[in-house]
Amino acid sequence: MKNVSLLLATLLVCNSVVFAGQAGPTSGPTQIQTQETPQAAKVKAEVRKRGIGEKSRVKAKLANQAEVKGYISKIEEASFAVTDKKTGQTTTMLYADVQKIQGPGLSKGGKIVIVVGVGAFIVLVALGLYVRSRD
């Protein structure tokens, strides 16, 4: 009987701890939403990795399908700025507004596709020459 009551008491404590974490959000002006989306966190990490300066060129595709090209001129907690080298125009954008950010040139996936395509072409040409020489 002592073991059963100890088990029940433990279950009650664990149950209250589990349901306390599932309580709904409190209402009021002191509640601040600071969660950032995984995409925004990824963009933020990429921007911080590239750093600031004319050598940190990027191409950012925004949620409204606009594209901004230039170099990162300013990094802040919630946003960053890209300056167009030709015009000198600076565009500040929120990390959450950026769908995709990449450096200049082809992406790694694009380079891989090109290398595989060239390799397949060479193999096919060599195979064609081999078949032709056997005739």
C-alpha distance (Angstrom), angle and dihedral (degrees) to the residues before:
residue distance angle dihedral
M1 . . .
K2 3.79 . .
N3 3.82 90.9 .
V4 3.80 92.1 49.9
S5 3.81 93.1 51.7
L6 3.81 90.6 47.0
L7 3.82 89.8 50.6
L8 3.82 91.6 48.9
A9 3.80 92.3 48.9
T10 3.82 90.7 50.1
L11 3.80 91.5 49.3
L12 3.82 91.5 50.3
V13 3.80 92.1 51.4
C14 3.81 93.0 47.1
N15 3.80 91.2 45.8
S16 3.79 92.6 53.1
V17 3.82 91.6 47.8
V18 3.81 92.1 51.0
F19 3.81 94.6 47.4
A20 3.81 92.8 44.3
G21 3.82 88.9 63.3
Q22 3.81 90.4 51.8
A23 3.79 95.3 54.6
G24 3.78 115.2 128.3
P25 3.80 121.6 -101.2
T26 3.75 117.7 -81.8
S27 3.76 117.1 -115.7
G28 3.74 124.1 -131.2
P29 3.78 142.5 88.4
T30 3.80 94.3 -79.8
Q31 3.80 93.8 69.7
I32 3.82 110.3 100.3
Q33 3.78 123.7 -173.7
T34 3.79 108.4 -138.7
Q35 3.79 101.3 157.6
E36 3.77 114.6 123.8
T37 3.77 123.7 -156.8
P38 3.80 120.3 -108.0
Q39 3.83 89.7 -113.6
A40 3.82 91.4 53.2
A41 3.81 90.5 48.6
K42 3.81 90.2 50.3
V43 3.82 91.8 50.1
K44 3.81 91.0 46.4
A45 3.81 91.7 51.8
E46 3.81 91.5 47.9
V47 3.81 92.0 50.0
R48 3.80 92.5 48.3
K49 3.82 90.3 47.7
R50 3.81 91.6 54.0
G51 3.80 94.2 47.2
I52 3.80 130.0 -163.5
G53 3.79 128.4 -52.0
E54 3.78 144.5 67.0
K55 3.80 91.4 -70.0
S56 3.82 91.9 59.6
R57 3.81 96.6 79.5
V58 3.79 118.4 173.5
K59 3.76 142.6 173.1
A60 3.82 113.4 -145.5
K61 3.79 124.0 -166.5
L62 3.80 111.4 -155.7
A63 3.80 129.7 -150.0
N64 3.83 90.3 -105.5
Q65 3.85 88.2 58.3
A66 3.82 92.5 -108.1
E67 3.80 116.7 138.4
V68 3.80 123.9 -143.4
K69 3.81 121.0 -165.3
G70 3.76 128.0 -173.4
Y71 3.78 140.5 76.2
I72 3.80 129.1 -52.4
S73 3.77 107.4 -102.0
K74 3.80 101.9 168.1
I75 3.81 136.2 20.8
E76 3.80 121.9 -163.6
E77 3.80 134.9 168.5
A78 3.83 96.6 -94.8
S79 3.80 102.4 17.5
F80 3.78 147.0 19.6
A81 3.79 135.4 -150.9
V82 3.79 128.6 -128.6
T83 3.80 119.8 -162.0
D84 3.80 121.7 -156.4
K85 3.80 106.3 -130.7
K86 3.82 94.2 -149.2
T87 3.80 100.2 47.0
G88 3.80 100.6 23.2
Q89 3.81 90.0 -132.6
T90 3.80 113.5 149.3
T91 3.80 121.0 -148.4
T92 3.80 119.3 -165.7
M93 3.78 115.8 -157.0
L94 3.78 136.2 178.6
Y95 3.79 117.1 -118.9
A96 3.82 88.8 -125.5
D97 3.84 91.0 57.8
V98 3.81 93.8 57.1
Q99 3.80 116.8 91.0
K100 3.79 97.7 179.8
I101 3.78 136.2 5.7
Q102 3.77 126.1 -171.9
G103 3.73 140.6 161.4
P104 3.77 125.2 -109.5
G105 3.76 118.8 -68.1
L106 3.76 129.2 16.8
S107 3.76 125.0 -17.6
K108 3.79 120.8 -115.7
G109 3.82 90.3 -103.4
G110 3.80 91.0 52.6
K111 3.79 91.6 52.2
I112 3.80 91.3 49.1
V113 3.82 91.4 51.6
I114 3.81 90.8 51.3
V115 3.83 93.2 49.0
V116 3.82 92.5 47.5
G117 3.81 90.8 47.2
V118 3.81 93.0 50.7
G119 3.81 90.6 46.6
A120 3.81 91.7 50.5
F121 3.80 90.5 48.3
I122 3.81 91.8 52.2
V123 3.80 91.5 48.6
L124 3.81 91.3 49.6
V125 3.82 92.6 48.8
A126 3.80 91.2 48.2
L127 3.80 90.5 48.0
G128 3.81 90.6 48.9
L129 3.81 91.8 50.4
Y130 3.79 90.7 48.3
V131 3.80 93.1 51.1
R132 3.80 91.2 46.0
S133 3.82 92.7 50.6
R134 3.83 91.2 52.5
D135 3.81 91.9 58.5
